[in-house]
């Protein structure tokens, strides 16, 4: 167990951040999964905006690697491009 006040605070802060990161990561994965399941191009385009934004936010906060975010966004864009209008 930590002996210093700052170490105790760091433990609390780390746990809070871990839970927030976990929630945001899971929410983004759900968005991506939902987008991949869509077959309507207009709905997919609307959902892509929020999914791409969420992926960028995760990459900016180092929850996921920036290249992973770019790869996911690229794959989703290809999926949308292949949908019939």
C-alpha positions in Angstrom: 0.0 0.0 0.0 1.1 3.5 -0.7 2.6 5.5 2.1 2.5 9.0 0.7 -0.5 11.3 0.3 0.4 12.0 -3.4 0.7 8.3 -4.1 -2.8 7.7 -2.7 -4.2 10.5 -4.8 -2.5 9.1 -7.9 -4.1 5.7 -7.2 -7.5 7.3 -7.0 -6.9 9.4 -10.1 -5.6 6.4 -12.1 -8.7 4.3 -11.2 -11.0 7.1 -12.3 -9.2 7.6 -15.6 -9.1 3.8 -16.2 -12.9 3.6 -15.8 -13.5 6.6 -18.0 -11.2 5.2 -20.7 -12.8 1.8 -20.5 -16.3 3.3 -20.9 -15.3 5.5 -23.9 -13.4 2.7 -25.6 -16.4 0.3 -25.2 -18.8 2.9 -26.4 -16.7 3.6 -29.5 -16.4 -0.1 -30.3 -20.2 -0.4 -30.1 -20.5 2.6 -32.5 -18.1 0.9 -34.9 -19.9 -2.4 -34.7 -23.3 -0.7 -35.3 -21.9 1.2 -38.3 -20.6 -2.0 -39.9 -24.0 -3.6 -39.5 -25.8 -0.8 -41.4 -26.8 -1.2 -45.0 -28.3 2.3 -45.5 -25.7 4.8 -46.9 -27.3 8.0 -45.5 -27.6 6.5 -42.0 -24.1 5.1 -42.2 -22.7 8.5 -43.2 -24.4 10.2 -40.3 -23.1 7.6 -37.8 -19.6 7.7 -39.4 -19.2 11.3 -38.2 -19.7 10.5 -34.6 -17.7 7.2 -34.8 -14.7 9.0 -36.4 -14.9 11.8 -33.8 -14.9 9.2 -31.0 -12.0 7.3 -32.6 -10.0 10.6 -32.9 -10.7 11.4 -29.3 -9.5 8.0 -28.1 -6.3 8.4 -30.2 -5.7 11.9 -28.9 -6.0 10.7 -25.3 -3.7 7.7 -26.0 -6.4 5.1 -25.2 -5.8 3.6 -28.7 -2.9 4.2 -31.1 -3.4 6.9 -33.7 -2.6 4.4 -36.5 -5.3 2.0 -35.2 -7.8 4.9 -35.2 -6.8 5.8 -38.8 -7.1 2.1 -39.9 -10.6 1.8 -38.4 -11.7 5.1 -39.9 -10.4 4.0 -43.3 -12.1 0.6 -43.1 -15.4 2.3 -42.1 -15.1 4.8 -45.0 -14.5 1.9 -47.4 -17.6 0.1 -46.0 -19.7 3.2 -46.5 -18.4 3.8 -50.1 -19.4 0.2 -51.0 -23.0 0.7 -49.8 -25.7 1.3 -52.3 -27.4 4.7 -52.2 
